[in-house]
C-alpha cells in the first residue's frame, strides 16, 4: 500500500527529475576517488584513493586559476548587488518617469542576450577603451582581472535587479509609512527598515551573481587577457586536450563549496526570518 501510494505521478516525476539532475554529479564524485588514470575506467583493485586530490593541490596553475575565480566572483557579485539593488529600487518605487522603459530594457537585456554577443561587444569596448587611453593619457590598459570583473558585473546585475524588484513589489509599505510618521528620516527608514527586510533577496542575488560569475566561460574567454585564466576556462581547456581524474576531484570540491555556501546562506536567512517574526510578535504583544 505504501509503495502504491508513493508511485503517483508527482512522486515519480520528482524522483526522475532529481535523478536526472544529481546522478551525473554523484557519479563524478565517486570517480574522483578512482585510482586509474582513465576517467571512465574504475580501478577496483586500488580504489578508492585520494591520489588525485593530492595531485590537484600540487597543481599551481589550477590553484592560481581558482584564486582568480574566487576574487572575480566575489567582487563581481558585490558590484552587481550594489547596482542591481539601486536599479530594482528605482524601478519598483519611483513610479513612471522619463526613461523608465529604457532603464528597464537596459537592466534586463543581459537576461536574454546571447553570451557570445555580450562577450564580443565587451571585447570591442575594452579594445577601443585601451586604444583611447593609450592615445590620450599614455596609459597602457591591459585586459585581465579588471575587464573580467566589469564584464561579469554587466550581466549578473540584471539577475539581482529582477530578484530585488520582485521582493520590493510585495513589500509592505505601511512599515515605512509608520516610521516616517514617527519622524524618521527617509535615509534612516531605508537602512533600518527597508534594507533589513529585503536583505534575504539581496543575499539571494549575491549568491546567484557569485555562481554565475564563477561558472562563466564564454564571456570570460572574450575579455580575458594573456595569463588571466579563470577556473572554468582552465577546466574547459583541460577537457578539450584530454582529462584525468584530477578534474573530477576539482569539480567535487567546487560542488562541496557551492553546497556549503547555499546551506550557510539558507540557515542565516532562516534565523533572520525567525528573529524578525519574534520581534514582530513582541511588538504586537507590547502594543
BELFEN-V129771 format. One record per residue. N is the residue number from 1. RES is the residue in one small letter. NEAR is the number of other ideal C-beta (glycine too) atoms within 12 Angstrom. D_LAST is the distance of its C-alpha to the last C-alpha in Angstrom with 2 decimals. Layout:
n=N res=RES near=NEAR d_last=D_LAST
n=N res=RES near=NEAR d_last=D_LAST
//
This chain:
n=1 res=x near=6 d_last=51.98
n=2 res=x near=8 d_last=49.47
n=3 res=x near=9 d_last=51.73
n=4 res=x near=9 d_last=52.08
n=5 res=x near=10 d_last=48.34
n=6 res=x near=13 d_last=47.95
n=7 res=x near=15 d_last=50.74
n=8 res=x near=13 d_last=48.82
n=9 res=x near=10 d_last=49.01
n=10 res=x near=12 d_last=45.49
n=11 res=x near=16 d_last=46.06
n=12 res=x near=16 d_last=49.58
n=13 res=x near=13 d_last=48.59
n=14 res=x near=16 d_last=45.83
n=15 res=x near=17 d_last=48.33
n=16 res=x near=15 d_last=50.96
n=17 res=x near=13 d_last=48.59
n=18 res=x near=15 d_last=47.44
n=19 res=x near=15 d_last=51.09
n=20 res=x near=13 d_last=52.16
n=21 res=x near=12 d_last=49.59
n=22 res=x near=17 d_last=49.71
n=23 res=x near=15 d_last=53.20
n=24 res=x near=16 d_last=54.94
n=25 res=x near=22 d_last=52.50
n=26 res=x near=18 d_last=53.14
n=27 res=x near=19 d_last=56.89
n=28 res=x near=27 d_last=56.70
n=29 res=x near=26 d_last=54.88
n=30 res=x near=20 d_last=57.52
n=31 res=x near=32 d_last=60.36
n=32 res=x near=37 d_last=59.02
n=33 res=x near=26 d_last=60.35
n=34 res=x near=33 d_last=63.75
n=35 res=x near=24 d_last=66.72
n=36 res=x near=23 d_last=68.89
n=37 res=x near=23 d_last=69.34
n=38 res=x near=16 d_last=69.07
n=39 res=x near=25 d_last=65.58
n=40 res=x near=16 d_last=66.31
n=41 res=x near=16 d_last=68.62
n=42 res=x near=22 d_last=67.13
n=43 res=x near=20 d_last=69.17
n=44 res=x near=12 d_last=68.76
n=45 res=x near=11 d_last=70.98
n=46 res=x near=15 d_last=69.08
n=47 res=x near=21 d_last=65.53
n=48 res=x near=21 d_last=62.67
n=49 res=x near=22 d_last=62.84
n=50 res=x near=19 d_last=60.82
n=51 res=x near=24 d_last=63.80
n=52 res=x near=35 d_last=62.23
n=53 res=x near=27 d_last=59.03
n=54 res=x near=16 d_last=61.25
n=55 res=x near=23 d_last=63.27
n=56 res=x near=31 d_last=60.15
n=57 res=x near=17 d_last=58.96
n=58 res=x near=14 d_last=62.48
n=59 res=x near=23 d_last=62.53
n=60 res=x near=13 d_last=61.86
n=61 res=x near=22 d_last=61.63
n=62 res=x near=33 d_last=58.94
n=63 res=x near=20 d_last=56.88
n=64 res=x near=20 d_last=57.26
n=65 res=x near=33 d_last=56.26
n=66 res=x near=29 d_last=53.20
n=67 res=x near=20 d_last=52.07
n=68 res=x near=33 d_last=52.66
n=69 res=x near=39 d_last=50.67
n=70 res=x near=24 d_last=47.69
n=71 res=x near=26 d_last=47.70
n=72 res=x near=43 d_last=48.21
n=73 res=x near=39 d_last=45.51
n=74 res=x near=27 d_last=42.89
n=75 res=x near=27 d_last=43.65
n=76 res=x near=45 d_last=44.01
n=77 res=x near=38 d_last=40.66
n=78 res=x near=28 d_last=38.97
n=79 res=x near=30 d_last=40.72
n=80 res=x near=44 d_last=40.01
n=81 res=x near=37 d_last=36.27
n=82 res=x near=24 d_last=36.19
n=83 res=x near=32 d_last=38.29
n=84 res=x near=45 d_last=36.86
n=85 res=x near=39 d_last=33.24
n=86 res=x near=25 d_last=34.29
n=87 res=x near=34 d_last=36.31
n=88 res=x near=37 d_last=33.59
n=89 res=x near=29 d_last=31.09
n=90 res=x near=24 d_last=33.71
n=91 res=x near=32 d_last=34.63
n=92 res=x near=30 d_last=31.10
n=93 res=x near=26 d_last=29.58
n=94 res=x near=18 d_last=32.46
n=95 res=x near=9 d_last=33.65
n=96 res=x near=12 d_last=37.36
n=97 res=x near=13 d_last=39.50
n=98 res=x near=9 d_last=43.16
n=99 res=x near=14 d_last=44.00
n=100 res=x near=18 d_last=41.02
n=101 res=x near=13 d_last=43.41
n=102 res=x near=14 d_last=45.54
n=103 res=x near=25 d_last=42.63
n=104 res=x near=23 d_last=41.47
n=105 res=x near=18 d_last=45.07
n=106 res=x near=22 d_last=45.65
n=107 res=x near=36 d_last=42.45
n=108 res=x near=25 d_last=43.19
n=109 res=x near=21 d_last=47.01
n=110 res=x near=35 d_last=47.35
n=111 res=x near=25 d_last=45.75
n=112 res=x near=14 d_last=48.83
n=113 res=x near=21 d_last=51.41
n=114 res=x near=15 d_last=53.99
n=115 res=x near=26 d_last=53.87
n=116 res=x near=15 d_last=57.56
n=117 res=x near=19 d_last=57.03
n=118 res=x near=31 d_last=54.12
n=119 res=x near=29 d_last=56.18
n=120 res=x near=20 d_last=59.28
n=121 res=x near=23 d_last=57.53
n=122 res=x near=34 d_last=55.86
n=123 res=x near=27 d_last=59.27
n=124 res=x near=18 d_last=60.95
n=125 res=x near=22 d_last=58.23
n=126 res=x near=30 d_last=58.60
n=127 res=x near=21 d_last=62.40
n=128 res=x near=15 d_last=62.43
n=129 res=x near=24 d_last=60.00
n=130 res=x near=24 d_last=62.19
n=131 res=x near=16 d_last=65.28
n=132 res=x near=15 d_last=63.61
n=133 res=x near=16 d_last=62.37
n=134 res=x near=15 d_last=65.77
n=135 res=x near=13 d_last=67.56
n=136 res=x near=11 d_last=65.28
n=137 res=x near=12 d_last=64.09
n=138 res=x near=9 d_last=66.44
n=139 res=x near=13 d_last=63.48
n=140 res=x near=14 d_last=64.09
n=141 res=x near=23 d_last=61.04
n=142 res=x near=21 d_last=61.39
n=143 res=x near=28 d_last=59.43
n=144 res=x near=25 d_last=57.54
n=145 res=x near=30 d_last=54.06
n=146 res=x near=25 d_last=52.73
n=147 res=x near=33 d_last=54.03
n=148 res=x near=44 d_last=52.70
n=149 res=x near=36 d_last=49.23
n=150 res=x near=32 d_last=49.30
n=151 res=x near=42 d_last=50.54
n=152 res=x near=49 d_last=47.86
n=153 res=x near=38 d_last=45.11
n=154 res=x near=40 d_last=46.64
n=155 res=x near=44 d_last=46.18
n=156 res=x near=45 d_last=43.14
n=157 res=x near=40 d_last=40.85
n=158 res=x near=35 d_last=41.27
n=159 res=x near=38 d_last=39.55
n=160 res=x near=46 d_last=36.63
n=161 res=x near=42 d_last=36.33
n=162 res=x near=32 d_last=36.14
n=163 res=x near=35 d_last=33.53
n=164 res=x near=43 d_last=31.21
n=165 res=x near=33 d_last=31.76
n=166 res=x near=21 d_last=30.98
n=167 res=x near=30 d_last=27.67
n=168 res=x near=31 d_last=26.74
n=169 res=x near=18 d_last=27.86
n=170 res=x near=13 d_last=25.05
n=171 res=x near=26 d_last=22.42
n=172 res=x near=17 d_last=19.17
n=173 res=x near=18 d_last=19.74
n=174 res=x near=11 d_last=16.39
n=175 res=x near=23 d_last=15.04
n=176 res=x near=28 d_last=17.94
n=177 res=x near=16 d_last=17.70
n=178 res=x near=16 d_last=14.15
n=179 res=x near=23 d_last=15.53
n=180 res=x near=20 d_last=18.63
n=181 res=x near=11 d_last=16.96
n=182 res=x near=14 d_last=15.37
n=183 res=x near=10 d_last=18.98
n=184 res=x near=19 d_last=19.63
n=185 res=x near=14 d_last=23.21
n=186 res=x near=16 d_last=24.28
n=187 res=x near=14 d_last=25.83
n=188 res=x near=16 d_last=22.77
n=189 res=x near=24 d_last=20.69
n=190 res=x near=24 d_last=23.48
n=191 res=x near=17 d_last=23.88
n=192 res=x near=19 d_last=20.27
n=193 res=x near=28 d_last=18.75
n=194 res=x near=32 d_last=21.69
n=195 res=x near=24 d_last=24.11
n=196 res=x near=23 d_last=22.06
n=197 res=x near=28 d_last=21.09
n=198 res=x near=37 d_last=24.75
n=199 res=x near=28 d_last=26.15
n=200 res=x near=27 d_last=27.13
n=201 res=x near=35 d_last=29.20
n=202 res=x near=35 d_last=30.72
n=203 res=x near=33 d_last=31.65
n=204 res=x near=30 d_last=33.14
n=205 res=x near=38 d_last=35.09
n=206 res=x near=37 d_last=36.34
n=207 res=x near=35 d_last=37.56
n=208 res=x near=35 d_last=39.20
n=209 res=x near=43 d_last=40.89
n=210 res=x near=36 d_last=42.03
n=211 res=x near=30 d_last=43.55
n=212 res=x near=36 d_last=45.28
n=213 res=x near=42 d_last=46.71
n=214 res=x near=36 d_last=47.81
n=215 res=x near=30 d_last=49.50
n=216 res=x near=38 d_last=51.21
n=217 res=x near=29 d_last=55.00
n=218 res=x near=27 d_last=56.27
n=219 res=x near=39 d_last=54.64
n=220 res=x near=44 d_last=55.28
n=221 res=x near=28 d_last=58.94
n=222 res=x near=31 d_last=59.36
n=223 res=x near=41 d_last=57.65
n=224 res=x near=39 d_last=58.47
n=225 res=x near=26 d_last=61.36
n=226 res=x near=9 d_last=64.07
n=227 res=x near=17 d_last=62.76
n=228 res=x near=29 d_last=59.10
n=229 res=x near=30 d_last=58.67
n=230 res=x near=42 d_last=55.27
n=231 res=x near=39 d_last=55.00
n=232 res=x near=35 d_last=55.04
n=233 res=x near=34 d_last=58.08
n=234 res=x near=35 d_last=59.82
n=235 res=x near=32 d_last=59.11
n=236 res=x near=22 d_last=60.42
n=237 res=x near=22 d_last=63.57
n=238 res=x near=26 d_last=64.08
n=239 res=x near=18 d_last=63.74
n=240 res=x near=12 d_last=66.35
n=241 res=x near=11 d_last=68.78
n=242 res=x near=12 d_last=68.24
n=243 res=x near=25 d_last=65.55
n=244 res=x near=27 d_last=65.61
n=245 res=x near=36 d_last=62.97
n=246 res=x near=32 d_last=61.42
n=247 res=x near=34 d_last=59.69
n=248 res=x near=37 d_last=58.19
n=249 res=x near=35 d_last=56.97
n=250 res=x near=35 d_last=55.47
n=251 res=x near=35 d_last=53.70
n=252 res=x near=28 d_last=52.39
n=253 res=x near=26 d_last=50.86
n=254 res=x near=31 d_last=49.27
n=255 res=x near=24 d_last=47.75
n=256 res=x near=19 d_last=46.44
n=257 res=x near=22 d_last=44.89
n=258 res=x near=24 d_last=43.21
n=259 res=x near=19 d_last=41.93
n=260 res=x near=15 d_last=40.55
n=261 res=x near=26 d_last=38.76
n=262 res=x near=21 d_last=37.22
n=263 res=x near=15 d_last=36.07
n=264 res=x near=16 d_last=34.58
n=265 res=x near=25 d_last=32.75
n=266 res=x near=18 d_last=31.43
n=267 res=x near=15 d_last=30.18
n=268 res=x near=20 d_last=28.51
n=269 res=x near=24 d_last=26.77
n=270 res=x near=16 d_last=25.69
n=271 res=x near=16 d_last=24.22
n=272 res=x near=22 d_last=22.41
n=273 res=x near=19 d_last=21.00
n=274 res=x near=14 d_last=19.83
n=275 res=x near=17 d_last=18.27
n=276 res=x near=21 d_last=16.28
n=277 res=x near=14 d_last=15.22
n=278 res=x near=14 d_last=14.19
n=279 res=x near=17 d_last=12.16
n=280 res=x near=17 d_last=10.41
n=281 res=x near=13 d_last=9.80
n=282 res=x near=12 d_last=8.52
n=283 res=x near=13 d_last=6.09
n=284 res=x near=10 d_last=5.09
n=285 res=x near=9 d_last=5.46
n=286 res=x near=8 d_last=3.80
n=287 res=x near=8 d_last=0.00
//
